[in-house]
Amino acid sequence: MRTTGARRTWRIGSRWRRSAAALCCGALPALTFPAPSWWWLAYFGIVPWLLLVRTAPTARRAALESWFGGTGFMLAVHQWLLPSLHVFILVLAALLGALWAPWGLLVRALLGGAPRAGRCLAALVLVPSGWLLIELVRSWETLGGPWGLLGASQWQLPPALRLASIGGVWLLSLLLVAVNTALTQLIALPRARLPAIAGLLVCALACTAAWYAVPLPHSDGTVRVAVVQPGPDGGPEGRLARSASLTRAVAGRGVQLVVWGESSLTQDPADHPRLAARLAGLSRETGADLLVNVDAPRAGQAGIYKSAELVGPHGPTGQRYSKMRLVPFGEAIPFRPLLGWATRVGRAAAVDRKRGTHQVVMPVATANGLRIGPLVCFETAFPDMSRHLTADGAQVLVAQSSTATFQDSWAPAQHASLAALRAAETWRPMVHATLTGVSAVYGPRGEPVGGRLGTDRSAAAVYDLPLAEGTSPYTRLGDWPVFGALAALGLWGAAAALRRVTRPGRARR
């Protein structure tokens, strides 16, 4: 009896240790994103997680440990939300972490035990495909959107940006998980060394082929753009006065477009003639249209919209885009009757913002009809939105953001890094302008243009933005890596079901 009790105690202790290890292993890949930006960690950062899950004693434990790993990843990637959501972030992380439970079953089925070469080759395709399916599901706006996609950690690496122009951030995630899977096989499966080495060679060859064979965007001149970042100090009136002062400072420098950050106005110029006249005066002084951002109700319409609005020398031009995808809990609480209690434990939205209905491409008269595609804050995380704007004729992507609530966290730098990916994916330069936060500009290959404005800056910066012509493969082909991953998982599932039907005795064993 004592022996049995000691064995049970050891088993319970082992389970807790494995669960804690899974939580830590899942959190490890979060260090690949800014601010740490250990991009190289993405190539082996999932290996400890894979090694743990493949050795799970049962399928149930594999699913549970993958759940814990996913929870750790979600907590680490969204840790900057803790001051706003408090304990509710634990609930959200656990709910989203459950998406990794089926992936744990897949990992154990393909890498557990001593698999043969065929199963090891299949794992190099199916394990990354399973990961990509998780990223696809959690990219739904209501579940938090595509923040922290593994491929986004490679935003500063030119070869990775070249791959992004072919298959977007999805292709980068696939390749990174494939490399991690191959390294896991090299470490833990001696019989799988040949397939693992073959998989690593295929990944290396794919990157090399992309670097030499993928076409590059053709130069199409430049446009001079100014970014105005007033900083976090002062209320709405103080920020407006500071933004106006900084805008006047770029007069006479040949600027063709001035971009303000998110929520730079708390009144709609279309409904307030004095404000509209003030902005029109700034446009005349600088000789450039102003792209401002309004966080206010509209006359004759119920609710508050966040809108990018173009103002010219004669006032508002009528070009307006209203934000379509709202930040969960920050701007709108999903399933408010059920989750509305989040407002009592954190700084969740007391009132839901209203959604726009369609994307807009705006011609800028002071920039010779330059066509810009505006995005607001959270929307820069969605690859499809920038791709659709490019397909509709946008020559420059413009993001207006504000990270005032998260100034001292990793969020501002990570948010700004997404602009490099969107630029590389679409072959369109991108301007990321913030009310407060990190403002940055990237060229059509995802390369940085000029210097950043950090969270401690209150300044205006002028950039000569390179333009490009042509259509990137990703813009033309769309999310083909996602469809390929779904097809691979579907074929594997169908084959497994067929084996179970034709050989039920063997399948049970």
C-alpha positions as CSV (number, residue, x, y, z in Angstrom):
1,M,0.0,0.0,0.0
2,R,2.8,2.4,0.8
3,T,4.5,1.6,-2.5
4,T,1.2,2.3,-4.4
5,G,0.8,5.6,-2.5
6,A,4.3,6.7,-3.2
7,R,3.9,5.8,-6.9
8,R,0.7,7.8,-7.1
9,T,2.3,10.8,-5.4
10,W,5.2,10.6,-7.9
11,R,2.7,10.4,-10.8
12,I,0.8,13.5,-9.5
13,G,4.1,15.4,-9.0
14,S,5.2,14.4,-12.5
15,R,2.0,15.6,-14.0
16,W,2.3,19.0,-12.3
17,R,5.9,19.3,-13.4
18,R,5.0,18.5,-17.0
19,S,2.1,20.9,-16.9
20,A,4.3,23.7,-15.6
21,A,7.0,22.9,-18.2
22,A,4.3,23.0,-20.9
23,L,3.3,26.5,-19.7
24,C,6.9,27.7,-19.9
25,C,7.6,26.0,-23.2
26,G,4.6,27.7,-24.8
27,A,5.6,31.1,-23.5
28,L,9.1,30.8,-25.0
29,P,8.3,31.8,-28.6
30,A,6.9,35.1,-27.4
31,L,10.4,36.3,-27.0
32,T,10.8,36.4,-30.8
33,F,8.5,39.4,-31.1
34,P,9.4,43.0,-30.1
35,A,10.6,44.3,-27.8
36,P,13.1,41.5,-27.3
37,S,13.0,40.7,-31.1
38,W,15.0,37.5,-30.7
39,W,13.9,36.5,-34.3
40,W,16.4,33.7,-34.4
41,L,14.6,31.9,-31.5
42,A,11.7,31.2,-33.8
43,Y,13.7,28.6,-35.6
44,F,14.0,26.3,-32.6
45,G,11.9,27.9,-29.9
46,I,9.0,25.4,-30.3
47,V,11.3,22.4,-30.1
48,P,11.0,22.0,-26.3
49,W,7.2,22.1,-26.6
50,L,7.3,19.5,-29.3
51,L,9.6,17.2,-27.3
52,L,7.4,17.5,-24.3
53,V,4.1,16.7,-26.1
54,R,5.5,13.8,-28.1
55,T,6.5,12.0,-24.9
56,A,3.1,12.4,-23.3
57,P,2.0,9.0,-21.8
58,T,-1.5,9.3,-23.2
59,A,-3.4,11.2,-25.8
60,R,-5.3,13.0,-23.1
61,R,-2.1,14.2,-21.5
62,A,-0.8,15.3,-24.9
63,A,-3.9,17.4,-25.5
64,L,-3.8,18.8,-22.0
65,E,-0.1,19.8,-22.2
66,S,-0.6,21.4,-25.5
67,W,-3.5,23.4,-24.0
68,F,-1.2,24.5,-21.2
69,G,1.5,25.4,-23.8
70,G,-1.1,27.4,-25.8
71,T,-2.2,29.2,-22.7
72,G,1.4,30.1,-21.9
73,F,1.9,31.4,-25.4
74,M,-1.3,33.5,-25.3
75,L,-0.4,35.0,-21.9
76,A,3.2,35.9,-23.0
77,V,2.1,37.4,-26.3
78,H,-0.7,39.5,-24.7
79,Q,1.0,40.2,-21.3
80,W,0.7,43.9,-22.0
81,L,-3.1,43.6,-21.6
82,L,-2.8,42.7,-18.0
83,P,-3.2,46.3,-16.6
84,S,-6.4,46.7,-18.7
85,L,-8.1,43.3,-18.3
86,H,-6.6,42.1,-15.0
87,V,-7.7,38.6,-14.1
88,F,-9.9,38.4,-17.3
89,I,-6.7,37.9,-19.4
90,L,-6.2,34.5,-17.7
91,V,-9.7,33.5,-18.8
92,L,-9.0,34.6,-22.4
93,A,-5.6,32.9,-22.5
94,A,-7.1,29.6,-21.3
95,L,-9.9,29.8,-23.8
96,L,-7.6,30.5,-26.7
97,G,-5.0,28.1,-25.5
98,A,-7.5,25.3,-25.9
99,L,-7.1,25.7,-29.7
100,W,-3.7,23.9,-29.3
101,A,-5.2,20.7,-27.7
102,P,-6.0,19.0,-31.0
103,W,-2.5,20.0,-32.2
104,G,-1.1,18.1,-29.3
105,L,-3.0,15.0,-30.4
106,L,-1.5,15.5,-33.9
107,V,2.0,15.9,-32.6
108,R,1.8,12.7,-30.5
109,A,0.3,10.7,-33.3
110,L,3.0,11.7,-35.8
111,L,6.1,12.1,-33.6
112,G,5.3,9.9,-30.6
113,G,7.1,6.5,-30.1
114,A,9.4,5.4,-32.9
115,P,7.7,6.5,-36.1
116,R,8.9,5.2,-39.5
117,A,10.2,7.4,-42.3
118,G,6.8,7.8,-43.9
119,R,5.2,9.2,-40.8
120,C,8.2,11.5,-40.2
121,L,7.8,12.9,-43.6
122,A,4.1,13.4,-43.1
123,A,4.9,15.2,-39.8
124,L,7.0,17.8,-41.6
125,V,3.9,18.8,-43.5
126,L,1.1,18.1,-41.0
127,V,2.5,19.5,-37.8
128,P,3.1,23.0,-39.4
129,S,-0.3,22.7,-41.1
130,G,-2.0,22.1,-37.8
131,W,-0.2,25.1,-36.3
132,L,-1.3,27.3,-39.2
133,L,-4.9,26.2,-38.7
134,I,-4.7,27.4,-35.1
135,E,-3.4,30.7,-36.3
136,L,-6.2,31.0,-38.8
137,V,-8.9,30.3,-36.2
138,R,-7.6,32.7,-33.6
139,S,-7.2,35.3,-36.3
140,W,-11.0,35.8,-36.1
141,E,-11.5,39.3,-34.9
142,T,-13.8,38.3,-32.0
143,L,-11.0,35.9,-30.7
144,G,-8.4,38.6,-30.6
145,G,-7.3,38.8,-34.2
146,P,-3.9,37.8,-35.8
147,W,-1.7,39.3,-33.1
148,G,1.4,37.2,-32.4
149,L,1.4,35.1,-35.6
150,L,4.7,33.2,-35.5
151,G,5.7,34.4,-39.0
152,A,5.4,38.0,-37.9
153,S,8.5,37.6,-35.8
154,Q,10.7,37.7,-39.0
155,W,9.7,41.3,-39.9
156,Q,13.3,42.6,-40.0
157,L,14.8,39.8,-42.0
158,P,15.0,40.6,-45.8
159,P,14.9,36.9,-47.0
160,A,11.8,36.4,-44.8
161,L,10.2,39.5,-46.2
162,R,10.8,38.2,-49.7
163,L,9.0,35.0,-48.8
164,A,6.1,37.1,-47.4
165,S,5.6,38.7,-50.8
166,I,4.8,35.1,-52.1
167,G,2.6,33.7,-49.4
168,G,2.2,36.3,-46.7
169,V,2.9,35.8,-43.0
170,W,1.2,32.4,-43.3
171,L,4.1,31.0,-45.4
172,L,6.6,32.2,-42.9
173,S,4.7,30.5,-40.0
174,L,4.6,27.2,-42.0
175,L,8.3,27.2,-42.7
176,L,9.3,28.1,-39.1
177,V,7.2,25.3,-37.6
178,A,8.5,22.9,-40.3
179,V,12.1,23.8,-39.2
180,N,11.2,23.2,-35.5
181,T,9.6,19.9,-36.4
182,A,12.7,18.7,-38.3
183,L,15.0,19.7,-35.4
184,T,12.8,17.8,-33.0
185,Q,13.1,14.7,-35.2
186,L,16.9,15.1,-35.3
187,I,17.1,15.3,-31.5
188,A,14.6,12.6,-30.5
189,L,14.2,10.2,-33.4
190,P,17.4,8.6,-34.7
191,R,15.4,6.7,-37.4
192,A,14.0,10.0,-38.7
193,R,17.3,11.8,-39.3
194,L,17.2,11.3,-43.1
195,P,13.7,12.8,-43.5
196,A,14.6,15.6,-41.0
197,I,17.7,16.6,-43.0
198,A,15.7,16.4,-46.2
199,G,13.1,18.7,-44.6
200,L,15.7,21.2,-43.6
201,L,17.2,21.2,-47.0
202,V,13.8,21.8,-48.6
203,C,13.2,24.8,-46.4
204,A,16.7,26.2,-47.1
205,L,16.2,25.7,-50.9
206,A,12.8,27.4,-50.7
207,C,14.3,30.4,-49.1
208,T,17.2,30.5,-51.6
209,A,14.9,30.1,-54.5
210,A,12.7,32.9,-53.2
211,W,15.7,35.2,-52.8
212,Y,16.9,34.7,-56.4
213,A,13.8,33.9,-58.3
214,V,11.0,36.0,-56.9
215,P,10.5,39.3,-58.8
216,L,11.0,42.6,-57.0
217,P,8.7,45.7,-57.1
218,H,9.7,48.3,-59.7
219,S,10.5,51.8,-58.5
220,D,7.8,54.4,-59.3
221,G,9.1,57.7,-57.9
222,T,8.7,59.1,-54.4
223,V,6.2,61.0,-52.3
224,R,7.1,63.2,-49.3
225,V,5.0,62.4,-46.3
226,A,5.0,63.9,-42.8
227,V,4.0,62.0,-39.7
228,V,2.8,64.0,-36.7
229,Q,3.1,62.3,-33.2
230,P,2.0,64.7,-30.4
231,G,2.7,62.3,-27.6
232,P,0.6,61.2,-24.6
233,D,0.6,64.4,-22.5
234,G,-2.3,66.8,-22.4
235,G,-6.0,66.2,-22.9
236,P,-7.8,66.3,-26.3
237,E,-7.4,70.0,-26.7
238,G,-3.8,69.9,-25.7
239,R,-3.0,67.2,-28.2
240,L,-4.9,69.1,-30.9
241,A,-2.9,72.2,-30.2
242,R,0.4,70.2,-30.2
243,S,-0.5,68.4,-33.5
244,A,-1.3,71.8,-35.1
245,S,2.0,73.2,-34.0
246,L,4.0,70.2,-35.2
247,T,2.1,70.4,-38.6
248,R,3.1,74.0,-39.1
249,A,6.7,73.0,-38.5
250,V,6.8,71.0,-41.7
251,A,5.5,73.9,-43.8
252,G,7.9,74.8,-46.7
253,R,9.5,71.3,-46.8
254,G,7.6,70.1,-49.9
255,V,5.4,67.7,-47.9
256,Q,2.5,66.3,-50.0
257,L,0.6,64.5,-47.2
258,V,0.5,64.9,-43.4
259,V,-0.7,62.0,-41.3
260,W,-2.0,62.3,-37.8
261,G,-2.5,59.4,-35.4
262,E,-5.6,57.5,-34.2
263,S,-8.2,59.5,-32.2
264,S,-6.4,62.8,-33.0
265,L,-9.8,64.5,-33.0
266,T,-12.7,64.1,-30.6
267,Q,-15.0,66.2,-32.8
268,D,-16.0,65.5,-36.3
269,P,-14.8,68.4,-38.6
270,A,-17.8,67.8,-40.8
271,D,-20.1,68.8,-37.9
272,H,-17.9,71.6,-36.5
273,P,-17.2,74.4,-39.0
274,R,-14.6,76.1,-36.8
275,L,-12.6,72.9,-36.4
276,A,-12.9,72.3,-40.2
277,A,-11.6,75.8,-40.9
278,R,-8.7,75.4,-38.6
279,L,-7.6,72.1,-40.3
280,A,-8.1,73.7,-43.7
281,G,-5.8,76.5,-42.7
282,L,-3.1,74.0,-41.7
283,S,-3.5,72.3,-45.1
284,R,-3.0,75.6,-46.9
285,E,0.1,76.5,-44.8
286,T,1.8,73.1,-45.5
287,G,0.5,72.7,-49.1
288,A,-0.6,69.2,-48.2
289,D,-3.7,67.3,-47.4
290,L,-4.2,66.2,-43.8
291,L,-5.3,62.6,-43.0
292,V,-6.8,63.0,-39.5
293,N,-8.6,60.5,-37.3
294,V,-11.9,61.2,-35.7
295,D,-13.2,59.3,-32.6
296,A,-16.6,60.9,-32.2
297,P,-20.3,60.6,-33.1
298,R,-21.6,61.6,-36.5
299,A,-24.4,64.1,-37.0
300,G,-27.6,62.2,-37.7
301,Q,-26.2,58.8,-36.8
302,A,-26.2,57.0,-33.4
303,G,-23.0,55.7,-31.9
304,I,-19.3,56.6,-32.1
305,Y,-17.2,55.8,-35.1
306,K,-13.4,55.8,-35.5
307,S,-12.8,57.3,-38.9
308,A,-9.9,58.3,-41.1
309,E,-10.8,61.6,-42.8
310,L,-9.0,63.6,-45.5
311,V,-8.9,67.4,-45.1
312,G,-7.8,69.6,-47.9
313,P,-7.2,73.4,-48.3
314,H,-10.9,73.9,-48.5
315,G,-11.9,71.7,-45.6
316,P,-13.0,68.1,-45.4
317,T,-12.9,66.5,-48.8
318,G,-15.6,63.9,-48.2
319,Q,-13.1,61.1,-48.3
320,R,-13.7,59.0,-45.1
321,Y,-13.1,55.5,-43.9
322,S,-14.6,54.1,-40.7
323,K,-12.9,51.4,-38.8
324,M,-14.4,48.0,-39.6
325,R,-12.6,45.6,-37.2
326,L,-12.7,46.7,-33.6
327,V,-10.4,45.7,-30.8
328,P,-12.1,43.0,-28.7
329,F,-12.9,44.5,-25.2
330,G,-11.0,47.7,-26.0
331,E,-13.5,49.1,-28.5
332,A,-16.3,46.5,-28.4
333,I,-17.1,43.6,-26.0
334,P,-18.0,40.5,-28.0
335,F,-21.2,38.8,-26.7
336,R,-21.7,41.8,-24.3
337,P,-24.7,40.2,-22.5
338,L,-22.5,37.3,-21.5
339,L,-19.1,39.0,-21.1
340,G,-20.1,42.5,-20.1
341,W,-18.8,41.9,-16.6
342,A,-15.3,42.5,-18.0
343,T,-16.0,46.2,-17.5
344,R,-16.0,45.7,-13.8
345,V,-12.6,44.0,-13.5
346,G,-10.6,46.0,-16.1
347,R,-10.7,48.9,-18.6
348,A,-12.9,47.3,-21.1
349,A,-15.1,49.4,-23.4
350,A,-18.1,50.8,-21.6
351,V,-19.7,51.6,-24.9
352,D,-19.2,49.7,-28.2
353,R,-17.9,51.6,-31.2
354,K,-19.8,51.4,-34.4
355,R,-18.3,49.5,-37.4
356,G,-17.7,50.8,-40.9
357,T,-19.1,48.8,-43.8
358,H,-16.4,48.8,-46.5
359,Q,-12.8,49.8,-47.2
360,V,-11.9,53.0,-49.0
361,V,-9.1,54.1,-51.3
362,M,-8.6,57.9,-51.2
363,P,-7.1,60.1,-53.8
364,V,-4.9,62.9,-52.4
365,A,-5.2,66.0,-54.5
366,T,-2.0,67.7,-53.1
367,A,0.0,64.6,-54.0
368,N,-1.0,64.5,-57.7
369,G,-3.9,62.1,-57.1
370,L,-1.8,59.6,-55.0
371,R,-4.1,56.9,-53.9
372,I,-3.8,55.9,-50.2
373,G,-5.4,53.0,-48.4
374,P,-6.1,53.9,-44.7
375,L,-6.2,51.3,-41.9
376,V,-6.9,52.1,-38.2
377,C,-4.8,50.6,-35.4
378,F,-5.7,46.9,-34.9
379,E,-6.5,46.5,-38.6
380,T,-2.8,46.4,-39.6
381,A,-2.6,42.9,-38.1
382,F,-5.0,41.5,-40.7
383,P,-3.2,40.6,-43.9
384,D,-6.3,40.5,-46.0
385,M,-7.2,44.1,-45.4
386,S,-4.0,45.6,-46.8
387,R,-4.1,43.0,-49.7
388,H,-7.6,44.1,-50.6
389,L,-6.6,47.8,-50.5
390,T,-3.7,47.1,-52.8
391,A,-5.9,45.2,-55.2
392,D,-8.3,48.2,-55.2
393,G,-5.5,50.5,-56.4
394,A,-3.9,51.8,-53.2
395,Q,-0.3,53.1,-53.9
396,V,0.5,53.8,-50.2
397,L,-0.9,52.0,-47.1
398,V,-1.5,54.3,-44.1
399,A,-2.1,53.1,-40.6
400,Q,-3.3,55.5,-37.8
401,S,-2.7,54.1,-34.3
402,S,-2.4,55.0,-30.6
403,T,-1.0,52.9,-27.8
404,A,-1.4,55.4,-25.0
405,T,-2.7,52.8,-22.6
406,F,0.4,50.5,-23.3
407,Q,3.2,53.0,-23.6
408,D,5.6,51.2,-21.3
409,S,4.9,47.7,-22.7
410,W,6.1,45.6,-25.7
411,A,2.9,46.5,-27.6
412,P,4.0,49.7,-29.4
413,A,7.1,48.2,-31.0
414,Q,5.4,45.0,-32.0
415,H,2.5,47.0,-33.5
416,A,4.9,49.1,-35.6
417,S,6.7,46.0,-36.8
418,L,3.6,44.7,-38.5
419,A,3.8,47.5,-41.1
420,A,7.0,46.0,-42.5
421,L,5.2,42.8,-43.2
422,R,2.2,44.4,-44.7
423,A,4.5,46.4,-47.0
424,A,6.5,43.4,-48.1
425,E,3.4,41.3,-48.7
426,T,1.8,43.9,-51.0
427,W,4.8,45.7,-52.5
428,R,3.3,49.0,-51.2
429,P,5.0,51.3,-48.8
430,M,3.4,51.7,-45.5
431,V,3.2,54.6,-43.0
432,H,2.5,53.7,-39.4
433,A,1.6,57.0,-37.6
434,T,0.7,57.1,-34.0
435,L,-0.9,59.6,-31.6
436,T,1.4,58.1,-29.0
437,G,3.5,55.0,-29.4
438,V,6.1,54.1,-32.1
439,S,5.7,55.7,-35.5
440,A,7.6,54.1,-38.4
441,V,7.7,54.0,-42.2
442,Y,8.6,51.1,-44.5
443,G,9.3,50.9,-48.2
444,P,7.7,48.4,-50.7
445,R,10.1,45.6,-49.8
446,G,9.5,46.1,-46.1
447,E,12.7,48.0,-45.6
448,P,12.8,50.8,-43.0
449,V,12.6,54.3,-44.4
450,G,14.2,57.0,-42.1
451,G,14.1,56.8,-38.3
452,R,11.4,55.8,-35.9
453,L,9.6,58.1,-33.5
454,G,9.7,56.3,-30.1
455,T,7.2,56.3,-27.3
456,D,9.1,59.2,-25.6
457,R,8.9,61.5,-28.7
458,S,6.6,64.4,-29.4
459,A,7.6,65.4,-32.9
460,A,6.9,65.6,-36.6
461,A,9.1,63.6,-39.1
462,V,9.3,63.9,-42.8
463,Y,9.9,60.9,-45.1
464,D,10.7,60.5,-48.8
465,L,8.6,57.5,-49.4
466,P,9.6,55.2,-52.3
467,L,6.6,54.2,-54.4
468,A,6.4,50.9,-56.4
469,E,4.4,49.5,-59.3
470,G,3.5,45.9,-60.0
471,T,1.5,43.3,-58.1
472,S,3.1,41.0,-55.6
473,P,2.4,37.2,-55.9
474,Y,0.7,37.3,-52.5
475,T,-1.7,40.0,-53.6
476,R,-2.5,38.1,-56.8
477,L,-2.7,34.6,-55.3
478,G,-4.1,35.3,-51.9
479,D,-3.8,33.0,-48.8
480,W,-2.7,29.9,-50.7
481,P,-0.5,28.5,-47.8
482,V,-3.7,28.4,-45.7
483,F,-5.6,26.5,-48.3
484,G,-2.7,24.1,-48.8
485,A,-2.5,23.4,-45.1
486,L,-6.2,22.7,-44.9
487,A,-6.0,20.4,-47.9
488,A,-3.0,18.5,-46.3
489,L,-4.9,18.0,-43.1
490,G,-8.1,17.0,-44.9
491,L,-6.3,14.4,-47.0
492,W,-4.6,13.0,-43.9
493,G,-7.9,12.8,-42.0
494,A,-9.6,11.1,-44.9
495,A,-6.8,8.5,-45.2
496,A,-6.9,7.8,-41.5
497,A,-10.7,7.4,-41.7
498,L,-10.3,5.0,-44.7
499,R,-7.8,2.9,-42.8
500,R,-10.1,2.7,-39.8
501,V,-13.0,1.5,-42.1
502,T,-10.9,-1.0,-44.1
503,R,-8.8,-2.3,-41.3
504,P,-10.8,-1.8,-38.1
505,G,-8.9,-4.4,-36.0
506,R,-5.5,-2.9,-36.8
507,A,-6.8,0.6,-36.2
508,R,-8.1,-0.4,-32.7
509,R,-4.7,-1.9,-31.8
